[in-house]
Amino acid sequence: MTAKGTPSIRKRSRPSRPFLDRNHPLARILDLTGAAIISVDRRRSIIFYNHVAEKMFGYSEVEVTGRPLDLLLPARLTRVRWEHIETRDKSRPGAQRHEQWEILGRRKDGTEFPAEASLSKLAFEGQTLFTYIMQDVTPQTPTEERLRATLREKEVLLEEIHHRVKNNLQVITSLLGLQARSIKDATTRKKFDESRYRIQAMAILHEILYESASLTAINFADYIRRLAEHLVRSYGATGRIRLQVHLDTLDCHRDVALPCGLIVNELLSNAFKYAFPGSRSGEIRMELRRASKGLIHLMIGDNGVGLPDGFDFKTSRTLGLRLVRTLAGQIDAEVKTSGCNGTIFSITFLDGLPILTD
């Protein structure tokens, strides 16, 4: 006792590091489990504490090593079990040291939570350990359950919307195709076909969205490949015009994919229509690559007749290139053109996906 009658506080020595080094193979295995694992010595001091326990309780390993188990599991809730296993150990030497029950844990912020715990006693490297294996069994609140159900309903609804939109767009393209066949004027019929190809580009995107596990991120390389294959068939260019495609596998946001897909539709259509007049043959190249984090580079080029004299992409009045400028503005894309030895369009834009931090 101190002079004032206050009980003296004996300083407790704490180990400088855990009983089981984090680089020990066993420690690495225990970190891979889905349960919190806490080992204590006979004094109920914590000597091992895995990564799951860190997440469950909010304390780091350094904060708890050497401290009493009461920090995490209040003594009023564990002492009976502790005494029981000690008594059984004396009466049944060599028996399996394993007990399981429900308990309350206490987090760093002071809140208590229900858990299923098992207590085992074993000898390890000459020392007796008591090991708790715990699972947090906090029940989901009705609000959380309703929120999960609502989110799933919305996901199903969005999937159904994309499916219906895809089908409706395909019906529209079929109607335009039927109408075009009855038109005698070649120029008017060509405009119907161009409109049909633009709508088909939208339908392909919604088809991919319906098939995708994500409702926002689009496999952009797959989208561009399908779109290009569709245009080759539509323009009957198989054999006469070779399409060389080099696409990096990458994703982008659906709000970026649609405008960019329509840009690809316009530029490829122009190449098929104007780069190789008459029966001239040639090659169209398309490349898609990741330029840097979040930045995508798309190139569409051909070895055809090239751009007309005095061509200026920024002022061209053709409908297709006006659409390209408008769509590029929607995704803040930079468009560059070159007319040497054919035509090259180079488009650089951001993928629109959230930036992931380490």
Steps between C-alpha positions, in 0.01 A plus 500: 500500500614855439511766772152618402354151515484459125599154371839510332507429128759245400645566157443213261779415263389460143682296241658706224354267237228229475564145621465377139689716251284624213741347248469154657327263250234410759421868559454553127261205481297627796473842332328332203213359707162667509490507880661719764769304687629623837748308712578580863732358763403380850498861622235578234746728319460517121794346316349439152240699309434442128393744227131402520503588870645841413204567270246357747610691809660812349829464686829436322723211603747741659224657712388172659816290529582450867175654620234306696227310318244711690573775248313299234294249696372635832599273790142476624416314178802270470614409851245220543614329181864555588453339842299217346772400257762515777289276724434254220868495415581382850225238511548369145866530406565448130137574398414721202527862613218660306194697608256704291242753614347840430676805639516878475814667369593861558637716218750783529217755493340333805209337323424135573399247236382136505740230386531125488823398675691181558769467766779250461796422721819368348874487547712680243879526504512419869232748602134448592266710286129570522367584154168666418357456149216746441238584239303824510130403492354850520157465336422722206262775592166513318622818330808324359291206383250731330784696339658182360163384368433840343842507332448153357156598370654802327773285347241258364294792372801655323586166341144471373507858371821438302351179362182676389689798357723265301197315361318823416803640320533181300133526401561859384803398291297220342218742412749745350655216299160395366415859413836552324438205269189669361676830426607541137721807543854380586594812699192480721545126548860559609388748765256245639781244517730746682231570758451127544871447569501775763207343680664159477809644672277594795333157499838324520593706807174409677554136409841510672351678801236231531768228487741680733540441873542877539236756411755781460834359379501383137749263336586765244725281284219246460255778413728646231573155355131412469424839349777466240390149403144624455610783270718271288197280437267795444721663236582171330869579524621150582792404275544833322581700815709342775431607857803479732397526863734528801303557819630502856255347747367793700179632655334839491184652642180443303450879470835514317454178302185610315629833359833339414327205337300737282824681408649167392186430300530830310873476431491136390195569283682789331801278434287225348307749285768743381855369557487238225282622212383262229648155534822619662628280783687604811535478875337665799687490832350545841701514824383537859748533783536636851712816473532558875294456814142582406596616149408308183640544149297391195633513144306433180699525176502377141732495198237631265476814289547733796322820598393753236706815447417774748330259741456634854348265755391790724292666229383207288125521434438131427248346739729217605792723601268750668375210711860400578578852625185512712558156650867575567392812689271290721793293630765777480692301240790642301475420128793532260502428127765426240460465124842367400500157327133452578299632792561471874272609783653496848268535802616530862251499790454402866333168581256665745553236770563589866864552587620223732747600770747266667 
